[in-house]
Amino acid sequence: MPNDRALETQIAEARRSISSDGYPMSIGELTSLYRNGELIIRPEFQRLFRWSTLQKSRLVESILLGIPLPSIFVAQTEDGKWELVDGLQRVSTILQLQGELIDQEGKPYKTLVMEGTTYLPALEGKVWQTKVSAQSLSEAQRLDIKRSKIDIKIIKRDSSPQAKYDLFHRLNSYGTPLTPAELRSSLLVAVSPEFFTQIEEMAQYPSFTDCVSLSERLIEERFDLELVTRFLVLHNWPSDKLNNATLRDLPKVLDDAMVNVAMSSQANKNKLKKIFEATFDLIAANAGQQLFRRWETSKKDFTGSFLLSAFELFALGVGYHIANKQPVMNDLLGAAKKVWAMPEMQAGFATGRSTESRLLDLIPLGRKATAA
């Protein structure tokens, strides 16, 4: 029986941390809330709006056919407005269809020109409304869409920030709508938009961008944010916790650590930002982007494109010494040449290994190699 009472107590406490409500709302009403500034889609969150035209057209198809849409989740802000937490693709598509969605520069998104779908091939080329009547949805079709209902789940403003994070994580764990990096970005936007903005600023820091020199595709996929995250979490990871137990399931380790940072003091965030900038200022001045490429002894040159393992070796190593106020090796490129000449670092050294297993070797090696 004591166990039963303990469970009931835990349920009651958890319920108090998540205060919620919910009711159906027409798409027309939801659109009006957005238009009036009462439904907020943060610019940081908006960057994840990446459905294809066909996916958007299939959503319109579902609405026109009367297929119920999944619930969307919003969090109530201190001033009573709603901030979108889950349902970005659906809500953004609905708003773009009607010509209501505003981009990060404050301009309307381009007109959604739909593709034909399985059940409605005649959607091909259709838009919400235009002077060419044959290309527009009919007035009846537009009204059908506006009157369609969507279930709104509301996380009330007296819920804890941690509850908002947990809820978002759980919602996006049921399927695979986002990559781990995209999910983490969304989590941080939900918990602390200000901290997410700070991370984006770090990802655009000149010394960092010059050193990592990522392709446009990787930047579009926000791999730059993934690198910033790995640096912030792992550069000063305790040596006594460098083991499989603490680094198992790295995406979750990064998620939890970044949420903890997001909820920490501004002084702590500023300290991490200074360490980040100092690390890449030093690397930019002493080695540049070559440090994050492989040294080929036969060619006597650093070759190839950006290499994640090189970043884990040297960026984390330099960051560790800066965070602990320890001197850093002056000749970083010389240190890199010695590392790549080691037998265990030959081609294929990471093949078939988990990320966690690789980090257990690279983090200590990087700290040793970059020490003065």
N, C-alpha and C positions, 0 to 999 in steps of 0.2 A: 504493500500500500504506500509506503514512503516514496517509492519510485513514481507511483501514479500522481502523488501530490507534487513532486518535483516537476514532472512533465506539465501538469496543469499550470504551475507557476511560470514555467518557461514560456508556455503558449500565451499566457496573459501578458507577460512582459513584452514578448515579440509583437503581439497585436497592438500594444500601446505605442510601439515605435513606428508602426505603419498605420497612419490614419487615411482611409480611402473612401471614395464614393464613386458612383458611376451611373450613367444613364445614356440612352440613345439620343443622338442629335442628327438633324438633317445636314447634308453636305452644304446646303445653302447657308444654314446657321453657322456652321464651322467656318465657311469662307468669310462670312461677315465678321466673325471674331478676328480672323487674321487681318482683314482689311482695316479694322479699327484698332489694330495693335494690341488686342487682348489675347491673341494666340501667338506665341513667340517661337520662331525657329532660329536659333542662334547661328550667326555666320559660320562659326567653327563647325557646327553640326551640319550645316548646309553643304559643306565641302564633300560630304559623304553621299550626296544625292547623285547616284550613278546608274540608275536603271537605264536599260536600252529602250529605244522607241517601241520595240515589240513588247517588252514587259509592261510598259505604260499602256499600250493599246489593250493588252490582256486585262489590265485592271478596269479600263473603261468598258470592255466587253462584259466583265463580271457584273459591273454596276447596272448596265443596260439589261442584262439577263435576270437581274434580281437575285444574284448569288450573294449571300451575306458576306460582308468583309470582316476580317479579324479586328478585334478591338485595338484602339490606339491608346497609349498611355501618356498622360500629361502630369506635370508637377505644378502645384499651385505656388506662385511666388509670394513674397511678403506683401506685395501690393494687390494680390488677388488675381493677377493675370495667370494664364496657363503657359507653361513652357513644355514644348514637345520633348518627350523622353523616348518613346518608341512608336514607330509608325512613320518615320521620315519619308520613305520611298512612296508610300501610299498618299500621304497628305500632300507632299510636294507635287506628285503627279496630278492630283485633283486640282490643286491650285494652278499649276502650269497650264493644264487643259483649258481653264477658264480665263487665262491671261492675267492671273492675279499674283503669281509668284514673283517675288523681287529677289534679285541676286545680291551678292555681297557688296557690289558697288551701288546698290540702290536702283538698279535698272530692271525692267521686266525681263523674265526669261524669254527666249525665242519661242515663237508659236509652236505648239505641239501638233505636228502633222502625223496622223496615226497610220499604222500599217494594218493590213487585213489580218484577221485572226481566224482561228479554227471554225468558230461558229458564226462569225460576222465578217466574212471576207470583204463585204462592201464598206467596211471601215477604212479601207485603203484610201489614203489621201484626204480623209475627212479632218476638219478642224472644228473648233467650238463654234465660231461664227465669223463670217466674212461676207463681203459684198457679193461674191459668187455663190449664189444660194445652193447650187448643186454640190459645192465643196463643204458646206456647213452642215453640222448636225441640225436637224429640224427643231423648231421651238418646242414641240412635244418631247423630243429626246433630251433637250437641255433641261426642261422642267423635271423630267423623270430623274435625271442625275441630281439636280438640286434637291429634290424631295427624298432621295434615297437616304436611309438612315445608317449611321455608323456608331458603334458602341464606344463611348468614351469612358475610360477608367482614370480617375483623378486621385493623385497622391496629394493629400492635403498639406498645407504649409506647416502644420505642427508635426509632420513626420521627420524623423532624424535623417541627416544627410547620408549616413551609412545605409539606411533603409532604402533610399533612392538608388544608391549604387548597387546594393544587393538585388533589388528588383530588376534593374536594367540588365545586370549580368545574367540573371535567371531567365529572363524573357528571351535573350539572345543565345541561350545555351540549348534551347529546344530544337533549334534548326541551325543552319549555317548561312545566315544572311550576310554576315560580315566576317572579314578576316580577323585574326587575333589583334592585329595592329589597329584596324578600323574600330573594332569593338572597344579596345582600350581608349581610343580617342573619344568615342561616344560616352564611355563611362566617365571620363574626366570632365567632359562638357557638362554631364549631368550633375557631377559632384561639385566642381569648381571651374566655371567658365574662365575665371581670371587666371587660374593656374594653367589651364590649357593654352590660353593666349601667351603666357610666359614661355611655355614649351615651344610654341610655334616661333616665337622670337628667337629662341636659342637655335632652332633649326635653320633660321635665316641669318645667323651670325656669320659675318664674312669669313673669319678664319676657319670656321667649321665647314662652310660650303666650299671654300677653296680646297680644303684638305681632302674631303670625302669625294668631291667631284662626281656626283651621281648622275646617271642618265635621266632623261626626261621621264621615261617610263617609271623608274623607281621613285622619282619625286611625286609623280602622279599617284602612285600607290601608297604614298606617304611613308616610304621606307626611311626617309630622313627623320621622321618623328620616332620611328622604331629605334634608330641609332641613338638619338638623344635619350630615349627611355632606358635603353640598355646601359648607357653611360651613367646616368643618374643613379640607377639602382645598383649596378655591379662594380663601379670603380672603387668603392670603399667597402665592399662586401667583407665581413669579418673572416679572417683566415681560418678560425676554428669552426666556421660554418660552411667551408668549401667542401661539401660532400653531396652525394646523390640524394640524401634525405631532404636537405634544405633546398636544393635546386631542382628537384623533381617537378615536372610539369611547369616548365619555365614561363609559359604565357600567364599562368595563374600567379606565379611568384611576382612577375612584373606588374600584373594588374593590382594585386594587393599592396605591393610596395608603393606604387605610384598614387593610389588612393590615399594611403597613409601620409604621403608627402603632401598631397593636395589638401588634406585636412589639418596639416601642421601649421606652425606659425609662419608669418611672412618672413621673419628673420631667417628661419631655416631654409625657406625657398630661395631667398636672396643669397645665402651662403652657397647653396648648390649651384646657383647661376654663376657666381664668381669663380668657383672651382672649374666649371665647364669652360668659361671664357678663357681663364688662365691656361688651361690645358691646351686648347686649340690655338691660342696665341703663340704658345711655346712651340707647338708642333709646326705651325705655319712658318715660324721664323727659322726653325732649325732643320726641317725635313720636307714640309709640304706634302702634297698628295702622293709622292713616291713612297712614303712610309706605309701607306695602305695598299701597296702592290707587292707582288712576289719578286724577290731577288733571284735572278737566274745567273748562277755563277758562270755557266758556259757563254752567256751573252754579255756578261759583266754589265747588267742593266736591270732596273726594276721594270717589269713588264706586266701587261694585262691591264684589266680595269680594277676598280675598287674591289677589295677582298675583305669580306666580313671577318674572317679569322685574323687578318692583320690588324683590323680595328680592335678586335677583342684583346689582342696581344698588347698593342702599343698605346692606344688611346686610354684603355683601362689602366694600364701600367703607369703611364705618366700621371693620369688623374689621381691614382692612389697616392703617389708621392706628394703631389701638390696638396691634396686634402690633409695629409699628415705632416705637412711642412718639412718634407725631406728633399734633399738635393736630387736633381734629375740628370741622367747621363747627357753630356754635351753633344756627343756624336750619335744621334739617334739612328741615322742611316747606317753607320758602322755597326751599331748594335743589331739592326735589322739584318744586315748581311750575315752576321754570326749566327743569328737564330735560324735563318733559312738554310744555313749550311749544316745544321744539325741533322743527323741521320733520321731522327723521328719526325722531322719536318719536311721530308721529301714529298713529292707529288702523291696525292691520294691519302695523306695522313689523316684526313677527316672522313674518308669514305666509310659509310656504314655505321658511323658513330652518331649517337644522339647529341643534340645541342648541349645538354647538360654535361655529358661525358667529355665533350670537347672543351667546354669552359673550365672544367676541373683541372685540365692540364694547362690551358692557355693563360688563365688569370695569374697563377703563381709564376709561370715562366715570364710573362710580360712584366710583372713587378720586379723580378730579378734582373731582367735584361735592361730595363730602363733606369735602374738605380745607379747613382753616381759612384 
